[in-house]
Amino acid sequence: HAASALGALGHPQRAGFALQAVFESTDDVVVRGEVLHSLLKFGMPAWHDLRGEVVVQILDAQVEKLCGSDMAEIVDAHLNLTFFEERAIPRLLSLIESDERAKPTSNLNILYPGGGELVWCFSVAYHNVHYRLNWIGARAGWTLEAITFEDFGFRDVKGDSNEFADAARKAKRWWADNHAEWNRSRGLIDAIGSGQADRTIEALSWLANGRTACSGLTPELFSDRITPLLEQLAFSVDETVREQAQTILTMSPAIRIQRCVYR
């Protein structure tokens, strides 16, 4: 009840820490279940700085939702897993080779490529995505590419299992080479300066509008590393890249600092 009150008063992170302390203080299955239920209800940012077994339980719950059939829960799990950044990556890597199908059903006005036809794209988290969400592996790839700002090839898969396998191998090789030093701010900077239009656009879209975590992104890093890249991209021959870079450069310093809430 005290943790719920903290959340209601606008202190979700404090509520998260309080609930984690309760979770770790007992082996009682019922109490742990109630704590987990409360944490799942709070969502982010109550989860952001949690560690230990409670995070394992939350990740399990989000992966289960991502693999389900309700589109609203799939989208919610995608965003929640993105908040966990590198902590979610091993779970997603274990799913990306899955060719299991689960056709999403929902009353949301959301469409997805499926049924053998590229039907449409939909907007979520302020950017357009193209993934075959009736494949579990594609959902994992969608989330993995959102976290990393990489392009492993999941976006371009048209339904061929060999294409999924190629994208999965590329993702696993990348993580094996980079996991020791990688964080999301490094991935963001790499994508902005990659010279690959799709990656750059995704990164700039997140920078302008995203609301998920990006550990390591501080006002100093924004000023020292990202702003010079934006100044170069403001003259890009790619119209979308150019316009997005110019838009971000016109943000007030206060708005830019808001992008660095999660460090």
Disulfide bonds with the S-S distance in Angstrom:
none
